[in-house]
Amino acid sequence: MVPATLTAQPSASSEVELCLVPDSLGAQLRRITRRVGHEIGVSAVHLETGARISFNGNRPFPMASVSKLPMAMEFLRRVDAGEIDLSEDLIVPTTDFRAGYSPLASWSGGRDERATVDSLFRLMIEVSDNTATDVILRMAGGPEQVTRRLRELGIQDIRVDRSEARTFADLSGIPDSVPEDELHRWAYFRMRDALPAELRQEARLRFGDDPRDTSTPEAMADLLARIHAGEGLSPTARDYLLTAMAGSRSGPRRLKGLLPRGTPVAHKTGTIAAAINDVGIITLPGEAGHVAIAVFVYTFHRTEWRRERTIAEVARLVYDHFAGAAEAWEVGPLPVACGGEAPDDVKPVQVPTART
C-alpha cells in the first residue's frame, strides 16, 4: 500500500507525519474534518498490525476528561502493588465535592458521602464524575506522579498537570492564589459568579491555548495500545479498566454514534470549553481485530452537534476501512514523511502485542 500525503495544518513541532493511508481515505478524512474547520486531531492504530492513520496527529489538544485514562494507569499500578484496596470504604466529605458533572455530589443531599474505592473508580471512568476523579487522583499520587508514570511507559506527549478543582478554577478565571481546598463545589460557584462576565469569558477563550493537561492524538492512541496490550498492568487490572471503559455511558453520539449497533467500544470522553473528545478501542467484526482511536476537537465556531457528528463520521470511516482492509496491511507501522520516503534515521514504531 502506497503512503499518501495527508495535509491538514501539521503541528509546527511535527517533523514526521505518519501517513499510511490510501489517497481515497485521505480525501474522505479531509472532507469530514472540514466540517469543523480542520480543528480536529485524529490518530487510529490497527492493534493487530500497527497500521496507522493520522490527521493533525502531533498537535496538542486539551484532554478534558480524557485525562482520566492516564490517571487510571497510575492508580491501577498502585492497586497491583497492593498499596490500594478497591474494596475499602471511604467517606467523601462535602469539601471534596467538585464543580462540573458529579452525580456523587448531586445525590448526596449536601452531606458527606460513603463510597468504596471501586465505586469511585467506576464513577470516574463510566460517568466521568469529577468528585470521584479528584479522590482517585489524590490516591494515585497527584498530577506529577501520573505524568511521571506516562514517561516510564514511554509516552512523551501527554501531560497531566491539574486536578478537576484547579482546572475549573482556571476555566472560570479564579486566580491561582485561591488554595485548592477552597475550591469545593459550592465555594467555587460563589467565587465564579462573583467574577465579572468579561473576565470569565477571557479565561474561557484562552483555555485552549494552555499547554497543561493536553495530549496529541498520536500519544493517546499509543496509550490506548498499551492499555489493550496490558503494558504496565496486571491482566486483572487491564481487564478491570477495559470493562469500566466499555461501560462508559457518556458521549453516545461520538465514537459510537454511527457504528453498527452492538459494536463493542471501550472509550473515554472529554468535554470542557470548546473541547469535545472521545478516545477508545473499537472491536472490529469477525477476525478483523481492534482499532485504538483518539479524536480531539477544539473549536467554538461549530455547534456541539456538529462536533460530535464529526467524531462519529471519523470513527465510522476508520471502522469501515480497517474492517475491510486489515488483511492487506503489513505489520509495522513504518513512519513515513508525508508523500516521501522514510528517513534513514527513523526507526519503525513498535506497537505492543495485545493479550488475547
Helices and strands as residue ranges (DSSP letters): H 23-33, G 34-36, E 40-46, E 52-55, E 61-62, G 64-67, H 68-80, E 89-92, G 94-96, H 103-106, E 113-116, H 117-126, H 130-139, H 143-152, H 164-172, G 180-182, H 185-194, H 197-206, G 207-209, E 214-215, H 217-229, H 235-246, E 265-272, E 275-283, E 290-298, H 304-325, G 326-328
